[in-house]
Amino acid sequence: MLAGAGAVLALTRSFEARRIDGQVVFITGGSRGLGLALALEYARRGAAIAICGRDPRSLERAAQRIEESGAAAFTVQCDVRNAAEISDALVRAYERFGRLDLLVNNAGTIQVGPSDSMTREDYHDSLSTHFWALHDAVEAAVPLFERHGGGRIVNITSIGGKVSVPHLLPYCVGKFAAVGYSEGLRAALRRKNIIVTTVVPGLMRTGSPRNAWFKGQHRKEYAWFSLADALPGLSVSASSAAKTIASASLRGAPEIVVSPQAKMLVLLNGLAPSLLLRAFELADRFLPQAGGIGQAKALGVESASGITESPLMHLSKKAEREYNQQ
């Protein structure tokens, strides 16, 4: 029995320590937040890193962090919602390094607020970012993978793609589409030796609320959302999540749910979906109602309040600095 436990421990460590020297990883939205944490984790394992994003300054700072870790870095400014731009970005990265081994579809956006404050454009933007951008990146990457006999795709979805969380309706619609596409894609691409991993994270301390969009009573929305994102009992650190995701992708896991809280929600949704829906109905009553700026939107950084500037936000502020959100 002890020998078996030792073998399991050794196997686990081998997954955690697996290196991918000489391989190339392309990460959408890799200039900040979880994308940057993943870039640093894959770099630590020996990969060359290509990242894309919309802000050139963020890309420059991220590239510096990656290079300081000892890895080669290549950046491309692009909007993943534009199919031509994401295709061009992948081709340029391939030409720079001569190969592509792993694509991480990580780029995302969040709109927080009551459903009354959401518009058709919010749903369109979520689907464009969370589904169509992912689809277009895969379409562009597959021919590049095939030149070298295969590859890996990691699709970062969300617990919001498994259960529809109150005040995140457009986001959840986009993430549900991403989960469905990613799960079906694994079977479709396996014959081409392309392995797809669906990642379902819960709340992570990436500093992202600062750059999320808030509607309705935006200061109150930012307060509850950023507080949930900052507390250790409700969220996990970005570095821990990145290690878990990288290990899962390199062992070819079909799907991984990141964080105990997210795993509990998935389990509860499977065992008692009606109970979970009633819990969400109750939670919605305690969240901010419509009003404030209505269907207009404000960034988190524009929605600060006493709560969001309090010591309770210490870990979130630290993550903002560490993962290039400021």
C-alpha positions as CSV (number, residue, x, y, z in Angstrom):
1,M,0.0,0.0,0.0
2,L,2.8,2.4,0.9
3,A,4.6,1.5,-2.4
4,G,1.4,2.3,-4.3
5,A,1.1,5.7,-2.5
6,G,4.7,6.4,-3.3
7,A,4.2,5.6,-7.0
8,V,1.1,7.9,-7.1
9,L,3.1,10.7,-5.4
10,A,6.0,10.3,-7.8
11,L,3.7,10.3,-10.8
12,T,2.0,13.5,-9.5
13,R,5.4,15.2,-9.1
14,S,6.4,14.1,-12.6
15,F,3.3,15.9,-14.0
16,E,4.0,19.0,-12.0
17,A,7.6,19.1,-13.0
18,R,7.2,18.2,-16.7
19,R,9.3,20.4,-18.9
20,I,8.6,21.3,-22.5
21,D,11.9,22.7,-23.6
22,G,11.9,23.9,-27.2
23,Q,8.1,23.9,-27.5
24,V,6.1,27.0,-28.4
25,V,3.0,28.2,-26.5
26,F,0.6,30.8,-27.8
27,I,-1.7,32.5,-25.3
28,T,-4.5,34.8,-26.2
29,G,-5.0,37.6,-23.6
30,G,-1.6,36.7,-22.3
31,S,-0.5,40.2,-21.3
32,R,-2.2,40.2,-17.9
33,G,-4.2,38.3,-15.4
34,L,-4.5,34.5,-15.7
35,G,-3.0,34.7,-19.2
36,L,0.2,36.2,-17.8
37,A,0.3,33.7,-15.0
38,L,0.0,30.9,-17.5
39,A,2.7,32.5,-19.7
40,L,5.1,32.6,-16.7
41,E,4.3,29.0,-15.8
42,Y,4.8,27.6,-19.3
43,A,8.0,29.7,-19.5
44,R,9.2,28.1,-16.2
45,R,8.8,24.7,-17.8
46,G,11.1,25.7,-20.7
47,A,8.7,26.8,-23.5
48,A,9.0,29.9,-25.7
49,I,6.0,32.1,-25.3
50,A,3.9,34.0,-27.8
51,I,1.1,36.3,-26.5
52,C,-1.4,38.6,-28.0
53,G,-3.5,41.4,-26.5
54,R,-5.0,44.8,-27.4
55,D,-2.8,47.1,-25.3
56,P,0.8,47.5,-26.5
57,R,2.0,48.8,-23.2
58,S,0.7,45.7,-21.4
59,L,2.2,43.5,-24.0
60,E,5.6,45.1,-23.6
61,R,5.5,44.8,-19.8
62,A,4.4,41.1,-20.0
63,A,7.2,40.3,-22.5
64,Q,9.7,41.8,-20.1
65,R,8.4,39.6,-17.3
66,I,8.6,36.5,-19.5
67,E,12.1,37.3,-20.7
68,E,13.3,37.9,-17.1
69,S,12.2,34.3,-16.4
70,G,14.6,33.1,-19.0
71,A,12.2,32.4,-21.8
72,A,11.9,33.8,-25.3
73,A,8.9,36.1,-25.8
74,F,7.0,37.2,-28.8
75,T,4.1,39.7,-28.7
76,V,1.4,40.5,-31.3
77,Q,-1.1,43.3,-30.8
78,C,-4.5,42.1,-32.0
79,D,-8.2,41.9,-31.1
80,V,-9.2,38.3,-30.9
81,R,-12.8,39.2,-31.9
82,N,-11.3,39.9,-35.4
83,A,-10.8,36.5,-37.2
84,A,-8.2,37.9,-39.6
85,E,-6.2,39.5,-36.8
86,I,-6.0,36.3,-34.6
87,S,-5.2,34.2,-37.7
88,D,-2.4,36.6,-38.6
89,A,-1.1,36.6,-35.0
90,L,-0.8,32.8,-34.9
91,V,0.9,32.7,-38.3
92,R,3.4,35.4,-37.2
93,A,4.2,33.5,-34.0
94,Y,4.7,30.3,-36.1
95,E,7.0,32.1,-38.5
96,R,9.0,33.6,-35.5
97,F,9.6,30.3,-33.8
98,G,9.2,27.8,-36.7
99,R,6.6,25.7,-34.8
100,L,3.4,25.8,-32.6
101,D,2.8,23.2,-30.0
102,L,0.2,24.6,-27.7
103,L,-2.6,27.1,-28.0
104,V,-4.2,28.6,-24.9
105,N,-7.5,30.4,-25.6
106,N,-7.6,32.6,-22.6
107,A,-8.9,36.0,-23.7
108,G,-12.1,37.1,-22.0
109,T,-14.3,40.0,-20.8
110,I,-16.8,40.3,-18.0
111,Q,-20.0,42.4,-17.7
112,V,-21.5,42.5,-14.2
113,G,-25.0,43.7,-13.4
114,P,-28.7,42.8,-13.3
115,S,-30.2,41.4,-16.4
116,D,-32.3,44.6,-16.9
117,S,-29.1,46.5,-17.5
118,M,-27.8,44.2,-20.2
119,T,-28.2,44.9,-23.9
120,R,-28.1,42.9,-27.1
121,E,-24.6,44.3,-27.6
122,D,-23.4,42.8,-24.3
123,Y,-24.5,39.3,-25.4
124,H,-23.0,39.8,-28.8
125,D,-19.7,40.9,-27.3
126,S,-19.6,38.0,-24.9
127,L,-20.2,35.5,-27.7
128,S,-17.7,37.2,-30.0
129,T,-15.0,37.0,-27.3
130,H,-15.7,33.7,-25.5
131,F,-17.0,31.6,-28.4
132,W,-16.2,33.0,-31.9
133,A,-12.6,34.2,-30.9
134,L,-11.9,30.7,-29.5
135,H,-13.4,29.1,-32.7
136,D,-11.4,31.4,-35.0
137,A,-8.1,30.8,-33.1
138,V,-8.6,27.0,-33.3
139,E,-9.4,27.2,-37.1
140,A,-6.2,29.1,-37.6
141,A,-4.1,26.9,-35.3
142,V,-5.1,23.5,-36.6
143,P,-3.2,23.7,-39.9
144,L,-0.1,24.9,-38.1
145,F,-0.3,21.9,-35.7
146,E,-0.7,19.5,-38.6
147,R,2.6,20.6,-40.1
148,H,4.3,18.9,-37.1
149,G,2.0,16.0,-36.5
150,G,-0.2,17.4,-33.8
151,G,-0.5,19.8,-30.9
152,R,-2.5,20.8,-27.8
153,I,-5.4,23.2,-27.3
154,V,-6.3,24.6,-23.9
155,N,-9.7,26.4,-23.7
156,I,-10.1,28.5,-20.6
157,T,-13.9,28.6,-19.9
158,S,-15.4,29.3,-16.5
159,I,-17.6,27.9,-13.8
160,G,-20.0,30.3,-15.4
161,G,-20.1,27.9,-18.4
162,K,-21.4,25.1,-16.2
163,V,-23.8,27.0,-14.0
164,S,-25.4,30.4,-14.8
165,V,-24.4,32.8,-12.0
166,P,-26.6,35.8,-11.1
167,H,-25.6,39.2,-12.5
168,L,-23.3,37.6,-15.0
169,L,-25.8,36.5,-17.7
170,P,-24.1,37.6,-20.9
171,Y,-20.8,36.3,-19.6
172,C,-22.3,32.9,-18.8
173,V,-24.0,32.7,-22.2
174,G,-20.6,33.1,-23.9
175,K,-18.9,30.6,-21.5
176,F,-21.7,28.0,-21.9
177,A,-21.0,28.2,-25.7
178,A,-17.3,27.9,-25.0
179,V,-17.7,24.8,-22.9
180,G,-19.9,23.0,-25.4
181,Y,-17.6,23.8,-28.3
182,S,-14.5,22.8,-26.4
183,E,-16.0,19.5,-25.2
184,G,-17.1,18.5,-28.7
185,L,-13.8,19.7,-30.2
186,R,-11.8,17.1,-28.2
187,A,-13.5,14.2,-30.0
188,A,-13.3,16.0,-33.4
189,L,-9.6,16.7,-33.3
190,R,-8.2,13.6,-31.5
191,R,-7.8,11.8,-34.9
192,K,-5.5,14.6,-35.9
193,N,-3.4,14.0,-32.8
194,I,-4.6,17.4,-31.4
195,I,-5.5,17.1,-27.7
196,V,-8.1,19.5,-26.3
197,T,-8.4,20.3,-22.6
198,T,-11.4,22.2,-21.3
199,V,-10.5,24.3,-18.2
200,V,-13.3,25.4,-15.9
201,P,-12.0,27.9,-13.3
202,G,-13.8,29.3,-10.4
203,L,-12.9,32.7,-8.9
204,M,-9.1,33.4,-9.1
205,R,-7.1,36.2,-7.7
206,T,-5.8,37.7,-10.9
207,G,-6.7,41.3,-10.3
208,S,-9.2,41.2,-13.2
209,P,-12.2,43.0,-11.5
210,R,-10.3,46.3,-12.0
211,N,-10.7,45.9,-15.8
212,A,-14.1,44.3,-15.8
213,W,-17.3,46.2,-16.8
214,F,-20.0,47.0,-14.3
215,K,-23.5,48.2,-15.0
216,G,-26.5,49.4,-13.0
217,Q,-25.4,50.4,-9.5
218,H,-21.9,49.9,-10.7
219,R,-20.1,50.8,-7.4
220,K,-22.1,48.2,-5.5
221,E,-21.7,45.6,-8.2
222,Y,-17.9,46.2,-8.2
223,A,-17.9,45.9,-4.4
224,W,-19.5,42.5,-4.2
225,F,-17.7,41.0,-7.2
226,S,-14.2,42.2,-6.3
227,L,-14.7,41.2,-2.6
228,A,-15.7,37.6,-3.7
229,D,-12.7,37.6,-6.0
230,A,-10.3,38.7,-3.2
231,L,-11.1,36.4,-0.3
232,P,-9.0,33.2,0.1
233,G,-12.0,31.2,1.1
234,L,-13.8,31.9,-2.2
235,S,-10.9,32.3,-4.6
236,V,-7.6,30.7,-5.5
237,S,-4.3,32.4,-6.4
238,A,-3.5,32.9,-10.0
239,S,-0.1,31.1,-9.7
240,S,-1.7,28.0,-8.1
241,A,-4.4,28.0,-10.9
242,A,-1.7,28.3,-13.6
243,K,0.3,25.4,-12.2
244,T,-2.8,23.2,-12.1
245,I,-3.9,24.2,-15.6
246,A,-0.4,23.7,-17.1
247,S,-0.1,20.3,-15.6
248,A,-3.5,19.2,-16.8
249,S,-2.8,20.4,-20.3
250,L,0.5,18.5,-20.5
251,R,-1.0,15.3,-19.4
252,G,-3.9,15.7,-21.8
253,A,-6.7,15.9,-19.4
254,P,-10.1,16.2,-21.1
255,E,-11.4,18.6,-18.5
256,I,-10.3,20.2,-15.3
257,V,-12.3,22.2,-12.8
258,V,-10.1,24.6,-10.9
259,S,-10.8,25.4,-7.2
260,P,-12.7,23.4,-4.6
261,Q,-15.6,26.0,-4.7
262,A,-16.1,25.5,-8.5
263,K,-15.9,21.7,-8.0
264,M,-18.6,21.9,-5.4
265,L,-20.9,24.0,-7.7
266,V,-20.5,21.5,-10.5
267,L,-21.3,18.6,-8.2
268,L,-24.3,20.3,-6.7
269,N,-25.6,21.2,-10.1
270,G,-25.3,17.6,-11.1
271,L,-27.0,16.2,-8.0
272,A,-29.6,18.8,-7.2
273,P,-29.9,21.4,-10.1
274,S,-33.3,22.7,-8.8
275,L,-31.8,23.3,-5.4
276,L,-28.9,25.3,-6.9
277,L,-31.3,27.3,-9.1
278,R,-33.4,28.2,-6.0
279,A,-30.2,29.3,-4.2
280,F,-29.3,31.5,-7.1
281,E,-32.8,33.0,-7.0
282,L,-32.3,33.8,-3.3
283,A,-28.8,35.3,-4.0
284,D,-30.2,37.5,-6.7
285,R,-32.5,39.2,-4.2
286,F,-29.6,40.3,-2.1
287,L,-27.5,41.6,-5.0
288,P,-27.9,45.2,-6.2
289,Q,-31.0,45.9,-8.2
290,A,-31.4,47.9,-11.4
291,G,-30.7,51.6,-11.3
292,G,-27.6,53.6,-11.1
293,I,-26.1,54.1,-14.6
294,G,-28.5,51.7,-16.1
295,Q,-27.4,50.1,-19.3
296,A,-24.3,52.3,-19.4
297,K,-21.1,50.7,-18.2
298,A,-18.1,51.6,-16.1
299,L,-14.8,49.9,-15.5
300,G,-14.0,48.5,-12.1
301,V,-11.2,51.1,-11.7
302,E,-14.0,53.8,-12.2
303,S,-16.3,52.2,-9.6
304,A,-14.2,52.3,-6.5
305,S,-15.8,52.6,-3.1
306,G,-14.8,52.3,0.6
307,I,-15.1,48.5,0.4
308,T,-12.9,48.2,-2.7
309,E,-10.2,50.4,-1.2
310,S,-10.3,48.6,2.2
311,P,-7.7,46.2,3.7
312,L,-10.1,43.4,2.7
313,M,-8.9,43.9,-0.8
314,H,-5.2,43.4,0.0
315,L,-4.8,40.1,-1.9
316,S,-6.6,41.5,-4.9
317,K,-4.5,44.7,-5.0
318,K,-1.4,42.5,-4.8
319,A,-2.6,40.5,-7.8
320,E,-3.3,43.6,-9.7
321,R,0.3,44.6,-9.4
322,E,1.7,41.1,-10.0
323,Y,-0.4,40.3,-13.0
324,N,-0.1,43.6,-14.9
325,Q,-3.7,44.9,-14.3
326,Q,-2.7,48.4,-13.3
